[in-house]
């Protein structure tokens, strides 16, 4: 029985890049042997075991054969005769097909070390094209290592395009697409994820609403809505690491106006229609509510935030209520961050100073000092209590508008 550290931990260790998870491959063992040592088996498709103490994942060396559609359409074969090189050959990229033995020796049968040195993301073999999930994974790795100068090999991008054009992407589950996407949003350069998916024709298949942005022109003829969105995504990535803030900026420009057809309901106004598009998008990909709510708030109130100093005081109060600021002050912080990224893109703000957001925070902080209990003691209750609190909030807006 031989044990090897594999995959991302080896890759990032060699790059001196931070990592938190370690995966292991065991060559020459049987499931029974591992169970006898206290390992706990997880997964039904192939034998993966959790270490009894560290809880890290240990997989038996295996090979695979394509047997159906999508990323689940594989049959796996494990045996004590399967070699480490055979196991590594089924991995996606050469930089992920490097192993390290218990003595610290590096095993690199597919040129991963050279590709790490050359900063190239290259597929191991043509079997790469059998798994559509790898399109999203490579796009995510490109976003992860873009700031280090990594590029996708031309031949790998060609295979990714082949997968996109083959129709295999439709077999990816919504959950799997979202998992890869939210991981990409956490990376240092999330816009690269979108750019790569667009280059290989995957964006139109997976996120047609975002692809549509690149077909919509703005007042500035040099910048369509898609480019505006990517620049905003760059800005927000520098302001906030939370993926929900970055997601809101990514989808915040999706709009009925970016579509040229007339498939929308005449009974809804533009903002309501835009909210419906976002809700349908989130429903399709089963996106968590915290991502959805911030995105909807941005679509409904971004313009109001940009012009908050000039708004009717009651509208300022309604905006703060609409974005959920009084339920959770972090909702306001994230919302203003999204608006600041948009303002920076349109040159209405520099990276440190967003006047509308600063003023809105000042208004909100003073509103937080309103003594609701005192108002209740004055006899207000029910609907009248809410109206009186809003009257006090409106008064604060009026006072601060004069300064």
N, C-alpha and C positions, 0 to 999 in steps of 0.2 A: 504494500500500500504506500503510495507516494502522494504528498500534499503540495498544492501550488496555489499561491495568491495570483489572481487573474483580473483582467478587465480594468475598470476605472481606477482602482486603487493603485495598480502598477503604473498605469499611464500618468496619473496625477503625481505620484511619487517621483517619477522620472522628470516631470515638468516642474517639480517643486511647487505644485499647485495644491491648495487645501482640499481635503476630502474627508468624509465622515464614515463611509461604508466600505467594508471589505468583503469580497466574494472569493470563495475557494473552490477549487476543483480537486477531486480525489481520483486518482488513477489506480486501478488494480484492487478495488474493494467491491463488496456486495452490500445490498441494503441490510441484510441480516447482520453483517459485521458491525455496521454503524449503529443499528438499533441496540445491539448487545453492549455497545459502549455508551449508551445513554442518549444518543442523538434522537431528535424527534422529527419524523417525516412530515413534510408539508407539500402541498401540490399534488395533483392527481395525474398530470400529463407525463411527468418524468420525475425520478427520485431526487428531491431536494430535501436537505436535512438541516435542522437548526442545532447548533452546538449546545450541549447541555448547560454550559456556563456563560459563554459570550453571546449566545443567541445569533451569531453570525451564520450566514447561509453557506452550506457546503453541498455541492452538486457532484454526482458521479459523472465521470467523463462520458460523453455521449456523442453520437452522430444523429443526423436527422435526414428525413426524406419528405419532399413535398407531396402531399396527398389530397389537397383540397384548396379552397380559396381562402384568401386573407392570411393574417398573421397566425391564426390558429390552425391552419391547414397543413400540419406537419405530423409525421410519425417519428418518434424518438427511439433510439436503440442504445441501451447501456449494457456493458459487459466488462469483465475484468481485462479483456484484451483490447479495449478501445484505448488508443494512445492519447497523450496530451496534444500532439500535433493534429490529430484528427479532431479533437474537441475544439481546438483553437481555430481550425479551418472553417467552422460553421459560423464564426463571429462576423460582425458587420464590417468593421474597419480594421486596418492593420494596426493602428495605435491601440486598439482594444484587444488585439490578439497576441499580447505579450504576457508572459507568465514569469513568476519568480519563485524559486524553490526555497526550502526552509533554511538554506545556507546563504541566501541572498544572491544566488546566481540567476541571471536573466536568460530566459528561453524565448527566442524571437525568430520563429520559422518563416514569417511572412513579411519581413522588412519593416516592422513597425518602428524600430529605433531610427532608421533612416528617415522615415516619414515624420517622426517627431522632430528630428533635427531640421528637416526641410519645411516643417509646419504645413504638412499636407494631410488632408482627410481623404483616405483612399480605401476603396472596398477591397476585401480579401480575395474574393473570387466572384465569378458570374452568378453564383448561387445567391448573391446579395439581392438580386432582382426577384427572388421568390417570396420575400417578406415585405409587404407594403409599409409596415410600421417603420421600416428603416428610413424611409423618406423623411419622416418627422424626426427621427432620432438624429440623422446626420444634420438636418437643418438646426436642431437644438445644439448639437456640438459646435456647429459653425458660430452660433450666437455665443456659446460659452467661451470659445477661444479666439474670437475675432480680435480682441484687443491685444492678443499675443502675436497676431499676424497670420493665423491659420487660414488656409483656403481649401475649398473642395476641389479635388482632382477633376479635370474636365471629363475623363471617362466615367467617373463616379456620378457626376451630375447628369451625364447622358443616360446612365442606367436609372437614375431617379426619375428622369423625364419619361423613360420607357414605362416604368411602373405606373406613373400618373396617367399616361395615355392608354394603358392596358385595361383600365377599369377596376383594378384590384383595390384601389383606395376605398371604394364603396363598401368593402367588406370589413373595414375597420369600425370597431364599436365607438359610439359617442364617448364613452368613458375613457377609452384608450387615447382617442384624439385629444381629449381635454387634459389628461394626465401629462402628455408630452408638451402640450401648449402651455400649461401653467408652469411647468419646469422651465421652459424657454423664457417665459416672462420674468422669471427670477434671475436670469443670467444678466451679465454686465451689458450686453448689446442685444436686447430683444428684437430690435428692428431687423437684424440680420436673419432671424428666423422667418419673418414674413417675406423678406427679399428672396431668400433661397427657395421657399415654397412657390413663390411667383415665377422664379426662373425655370423651375422644373415642371411648371403647369399644374402644380398641386393646389395652389391657393384657390383657383376657380372651382376645384372639385370639393374641397373641404370647407372653405369659407367664401362662398360666392359673394356674400354681402361686402366683404373687405375687398375682394378683387374688383367689385364694381366701382370702388372709390377711385381707382386709377383711370377710369373712363369719364370722370366728372371734372370739368375744368373749373377754375376759380377766377376771380377778377384778375389775379396775376397770371398772365398767360404762361409763365415759366413754371408754375406750380399747380399740378392737379390736386384733387382732394387726397388722393393716396399718398403723394409725396408729402403734403402738409401733415398727414397723419404720422408718417414715419419720422419726420423731423420732430413732431410733438412727442413721439415715443422716446426719441433720443433725449429730449429735455426732461421728461418725467422720470426717466431712468436715473438721471443725475440727482433728482429731487427726492425720490422715494423708492425704497426697495420692495414695498408691498406689491405683490402681483395683481391685487384687485385694483389698485390705483392705475397701474400700467394697462390693465385690460380695459378700464373705462376710457382711457385715452385712445387705445387701439380701435374701439368700436364707437367712440363718441361722435364721429363724423358720418356714420352710417345714416342715410336719410332717404326719404322718398325722392328728394331732388336729385339724387345720384342715379336714379333710374329713368330711362327714356320712355318706358311703356306706360300704359294707363291701367295697370292692374290693381290700383289701390282704391279703397272705398271713398266715395265722395262724401260720406257722412262724417268722416273724421277730419279734424284740422291737421295741419302739417306736423305739429309736435306730437299729437296723439298718434298719428300714423308712424312717426319715427320711433316712438316708444313701442308700438306694436311690432315693428321690425326687430327691435332689440329683444323683446320678449320671445318672439318666435325663434330667434337665433339662440337664445339661452335655453329655451325648451328643447330644441333639436340636439344640442350638445350636452344637455343636462348639467348646466353650469350652476354652481352654488349661488344662493340668493344674495350673499354679500357682494358678489361681483355684479350681479344684475342690478341691485338697488343703486349702487354708485353710478353705474352706466346710465340708468334712467334719469337719475338726478342731474347728471352732466348734460344730457340732451335737453332736459326741460329748463334748466336754470343757468347754463353757462353764459348766455348773452346777458342775463340779468346780473350775474356776478361781475362781468366786465364793466357794467354801467351802474353798479350798485349805489354809488354816490348820487346819481341823478334819478334814482327810482322813487316812486311814491313810497313813503314810509311803510304803508300797509303791505305793499308788495315785497319790501325787504323782509318784513316779519313772515309773510307767507312763504318766501323762498327759504328762510331758515327752518321753518316747520317742514317744508316739502322735502328738504334734503336730510331730515332727521337729526338736525343739530341738537335739538333739545333732548332727544333720546340718548344720544351719544356724541359728545363733542368731537370725537375722532372723525365722525362723518363729515363734519365741517372742514377739518384739517385736510382730509383726503380730497374733498371736493375742490377746495381752493387750490390745492397742489395741481390738480388736473387743469383747472382754469389758468393757472400760472403757466403751465407748459404750453397751452394753446396760445396764450398772450405772447410768450417768448417767440413762438413760431411766426406770429404775425407782426413781430417787432413792436408790440404794445407794452413790452416789459423786458427788463434785463434779467439776468439769472438770479439776482439777489433782491430785486425790488419789484413788487407787484402791488401797486398802490391800492387797487380795489380790494384785493384780498386782505391787506393789512388793515384797511378801514373796516371791512366786514368782521374781522376777528375782534377788533376793538369794540364794535357795536355789540357783538355777541357776548363778549366777556362782561360788559356792563349789564347786559340783560340778565346774566347769571346771578347778579347781585340782588335782583328783585326778590323780596321776601313774600313768598306765596302764602306762608302761614299767617303773616300779618294781614294780608288781603282777606283771607278766610275769616279771621277774627273780626274784620269790619263788616261781616255779614254776607259776603258774596259766596255763592255756591252754585254747583251745576254749570249750566251754560253761561250764566252771568259771571261766574268765577273765571272761566276761560276768556271771556270777552274783556274783563277788567285787566287780566294779565297781559293780553294783547294790546290793550290801550296803553299800559305802562311801557311795553316794549316799543310801541310806535312813538311814544314821547321821547324815548332814548334816541331813536333814529333821528328825529327832528332836531334834538339838541346837538348831536354829533355832526349832523349835516351842516351846521352853521360854523363848525370849526375848521 
